[in-house]
Amino acid sequence: PIATVRNAGAVGAAVADLGTGIGAAARVAEDYRIKKDRTEVVTANSKFGVDRYKLLKEFEDRDGADGSYNDWGEEYQTKVDKLLHERSSNISNPRLKTEFEESQQLKIVEGAGRLHDYVKTVEKDFKLEELNIQLDEWREAAIDEQGEEAIIAIEEMVELYEQNGWLPENNQVAETFRQSAVKGWIK
């Protein structure tokens, strides 16, 4: 027999020591798991932040001359969802993974809003360029005795551009046209 009356105290002390050792090992394992989880979340958060920045920068570096700016919002969402999935896949704790993905949604929406504003700026720039070309053409038509037709067409264009928010806030385009048309008629 392992335990006798004479060594029962020693066996009990050994079992107690073993229990203490197992408890300490469990605490160390728990501390390790907590640190590992925290490291995974912080790393995913940091890397996803850099990913979002680079993705937005990629769109802001485009000029949109090919008209693709209308599709940038959808492209952004597809790419940012893929990046989020890649970063969250490195989080082993399912609860923390879900929390991470949910916590990033506001940042994704903010990025989409920033991209939307940029797309509107790009669109406005292209529309203003297009309007200036049309105004020059109508100015020439007005000089060549088609003044009434030119005025009607210009008023319709300017109204359309105002309704769509493509004109600058101070509506310089209409004033610039008036000045250039007057100069053209005077010549």
Stockholm file with secondary structure:
# STOCKHOLM 1.0

chainA/1-187         PIATVRNAGAVGAAVADLGTGIGAAARVAEDYRIKKDRTEVVTANSKFGVDRYKLLKEFEDRDGADGSYNDWGEEYQTKVDKLLHERSSNISNPRLKTEFEESQQLKIVEGAGRLHDYVKTVEKDFKLEELNIQLDEWREAAIDEQGEEAIIAIEEMVELYEQNGWLPENNQVAETFRQSAVKGWIK
#=GR chainA/1-187 SS CCCCTTTHHHHHHHHHHHHHHHHHHHHHHHHHHHHHHHHHHHHHHHHHHHHHHHHHHHHHTCCCTTSGGGGHHHHHHHHHHHHHHHHHTTCCCHHHHHHHHHHHHHHHHHHHHHHHHHHHHHHHHHHHHHHHHHHHHHHHHHHTTCHHHHHHHHHHHHHHHHHTTCSCTTCHHHHHHHHHHHHHHHC
#=GC SS_cons         CCCCTTTHHHHHHHHHHHHHHHHHHHHHHHHHHHHHHHHHHHHHHHHHHHHHHHHHHHHHTCCCTTSGGGGHHHHHHHHHHHHHHHHHTTCCCHHHHHHHHHHHHHHHHHHHHHHHHHHHHHHHHHHHHHHHHHHHHHHHHHHTTCHHHHHHHHHHHHHHHHHTTCSCTTCHHHHHHHHHHHHHHHC
//
